[in-house]
Amino acid sequence: MICYELPLNERVRILLRLENLFDKIDFFSARDTAFEHHATLVALFEILDVTSRSDLKSDLLQELDKQRAMLEGLQDNPDVSEKALAHILQDIRTAFRGLLDIPGRIGGHLRDSEWLMSVRQRMNIPGGACEFDLPAYHYWLNMTPDARRTDLNSWITPFAPIRNGINIVLNMLRNSGREFDYVAIQGVFQQAGSEHQAHLLRLHVKNEIPCVPEISANKYALNIRFIPWGAGHKNAVYEEDVPFELIFCSL
């Protein structure tokens, strides 16, 4: 099954983008080649760009505090595992304290490095990080993989509280889902009304069905069109019925 996620507000959209970028950093930083460590730095600068356009720290603190208060209200519920609840609450409190301890703006340690900011500026130009543009960066890329990884870890680690907060919020959001099975008749599915309000939609469809969902949703209606996979099918609709699973997630 392939999972397609559609955020229904800007806050969740930012969290998903950052989650994707942190996953890329995990993948590329664990490798050894200069190209992969360059890709790590590109993703790190993208995280800096995304976090600079939103009040992410405040939003995460607010959401974590909201979830903590809600979960503390379940502590005397006999249907809730006391051990699991205590573990989740501890994770939330740890993430909350970590966010409070971030000094100043997110990514300030990167902005304070004149060298990193010069590399970032050149990377905004297509092909601008060539050796003749940035000889000092070229030197860094020719250092040993372990030396580069030490630098990367020092630049990535201060983002850990942000990542922990994002992971907790997204995990709770995804685990809140209400699951329904539907069929898109001749590739089209429509649902009117507001009975399934959500912050995130998760759509699962079988890999072997050669189509891609186009989803549009608001508080009044949900529309899904399945488009045939491949070039030249932008305005076409898949002509067969498509069974799919839809999960409505909300905090």
N, C-alpha and C positions, 0 to 999 in steps of 0.2 A: 504493500500500500504506500502511496505517496501522500504526504501531508502538506497541504497548503494552508498558510495562516494569513488571515486578514485582520489587522488592527483596526478598530473602529473609533479610535481617538488618537490625538497627537502624542499623548504621553506614552501609550503602549507602543506606538510606532517607533518612538525614540528608543525605548527599552529593547525592542527586537533588533533594531539596527546595531545597537551597542553589543548585544549578545552575539550577533553574527561577527562583528569585528573582533571581539575578544576570542571567539573560536578560531578565527584566522590567525591571530597572534599565537595561540597555543600550537597550532599546526606548524606554522612556518618557523617559529623560534626554536622548536625542538629539532629542526634539521640543521645541517652544517654548512650549506653552500652560501656564498655571498648573495646570490639572487634571492634565496629564501629569507635571508636576514634583511635584505632590502625590502622585501614584501612585508616583513614584520613591522618595519619602521613606517612604511606607507600606511598600514592599518592603524598604527599608533597615532599618526598624525590625523587620520580620519576620525579617530575617537576624540581627539582634541577639538576638531572642528565641530563634531556633533554636540559635545558637552558644552561648548562655548555659546551655543545658540539656545540653551534652555536652562531653566532653574532646576536642574536635575537633582542636586543635593537636597534642596528643600522638598521637592516632590517625593523623593524616596523616604525621607524622614517622616513626612506626613503619612504616607501609605503604610510604612512599617509600624508607626504608632497606632494607626487605625486597626491594622491586623492584630497587633499585640492586645489591644483592648478587647477586640472581638473574641480572640482565643482564650484570654483570661476568664471571660464569661462562661467558658465551657468546662472549667476545671472541676466543677462538681457534677458534671453530666456523666451518669454511669455508662452511657453508650460510647464514650470517648476514651481511648487508651490514655491513661495518665502518663505513661512513660513517653509515648510518641508526642503528646502535647507538650510535655516539659522540654523535650528535645527541640521542638520547633520554636518554642518561646525563647529558649536559650540562644538559638541561632539568630532570632530577630533582635534580641537585646545586644548580642555581640556586633551584629551589622549596624545597629543604630549607634552604638558607641563609636564604632570605627568611622562612621560618616561624620559624627560630631567632631572627631579628632582631626579631620582634614583641615589643614591650615589654608585659609584664603580660598582662591578659586581652584576648581578642579584642573589638574594638569599644570599648576603653577610651577612645579619643578622643571617641567619641559620649557616653559616660556622663559624661565630664568637662564637657560643655556643659550648663549648667543650663537654657538656653533650649530646646535640643533635647529634653531630658528632659521639660520641661513640655509641649512639643508632643506628644511620644510618649504622655504620660499622658492628655491630652485625646483623642487618637486612639483610645484604648481604649474610649471612650464612643461609641456609635453617633451619628454626626452631631456629635460633640463638637469638631470643628475649624472650626466656623463662625466668621465674622468677629467676632461679639459675644463668643465664648468666648476667641478668641486674636487680638486686634487686631494684635499684633506679627507673628504668622504671616501674617495678612492683608496686612500691609504688605510682607512678604517675597514673597508670591505676586504682588504688583503691581510688583515690581522688573522690570527688563528681563530677557528670557530668558537673555542672556549672563551677567548678574550672578548670577542664580539658578544657572546651570550651573556657574559658578566655585565657588560654595559646595558644590554637589552633588559636584563632582569632588574637593574637599578632604575631604569626608566618605566618599566611596567609595574613593578611592585606597589608604588604609591596609589595605583588605581584599584588595588585589591578591595578596599571598602566599598567602592562604587560597584564593582562587579558582584560582590557578595550581596549587596542590597538588590541589585537587578535580578540575580538568580533566585532569591527568595520570593520577590514579588511575582516574577514570571512563573515560578513553580506553583505558587498558590493560585495564580490566575488559571493556569492550565488544569490544575487538579480540581477546580471548581466547576468544570464543564458538565453540561447536560447534553447527553448524546441521543441523536435521532437518526434513523435510517430513512432515506428518501430515494426517489427515482426521478431523474430529469427526463421527461418525455421528449424524445427526439432532440435531446441535448439542451432542453430549456427547463428551468425550475423557477417558480415565483411563489412568494409567500407574502401576504399582506398582513398588516396589523403589527402590534407591538408586544405580542405574547412572549417573545423570546429576546428580550433586550440583552445586549452583551457588550463587552469591551473588546472581545477577541473572538473571531470565528476560526475554527479548525476544520478543514474539509479533507476527508480521506477518500481516495479513489484508487482502484486497482491499477497496478503498473502496466498491465497488458492492454488497458483501454487507451488507444492512441489519441488522447485529447487533453486539453488544458482548460481548467475552469477560469472564467472571467467573472468576478464577484463584485457586485455593487450593493451597498446596504446603507440604510438609514433607519430612523426610528419608526418609519411608516411602512417600509417594504424591503424585501430581500429578493434580489434577482441574480440568478446564476446562469451563464451560458457556457456550454462546453464547446471549445473551438478545436477543430482537427489539428493535430500536431504537424508542423512542417511549414516551410515557407509558402507564401501565396495564399494562406487561409485566414487572413486577418478578419475578414468580414463574414466568413462562412460559419455555419453551426454544424456540429457533429450530428449526423442524421439518425443515429441509433439511440435507444434508451440507455441512460447511464445510471446505474445504481451507485450511491455514494453515502458516506457517513458524515454527518455535520454535528459539530460540537459547539455549543454556545457557552462561552466562558465569561464570567463576570466577577468582579470583586465588590 
